[in-house]
């Protein structure tokens, strides 16, 4: 019998605790969605910056030159 009372008291405490919270579950999901959106924007910004830096570097230029050479050779083979 004591176990049932203890479980009941814990459930009442949990209900009182959740009702005392200011944010609802819907608000928490909305905030979580906003945080994910911000994270996605930050990742996209960092990726764009890294891509731009690569394109402007010597390695990016080397890569572009070799791709263009490869395209030219493929064009010669296709003719």
Secondary structure, DSSP 8 states (H G I E B T S, - for coil): -HHHHHHHHHHHHHHHHHHH-SS-HHHHHHHHHHHHHHHHHHHHHHHHHHHHHHHHSHHHHHHHHHHHHHHHHHHHHH-
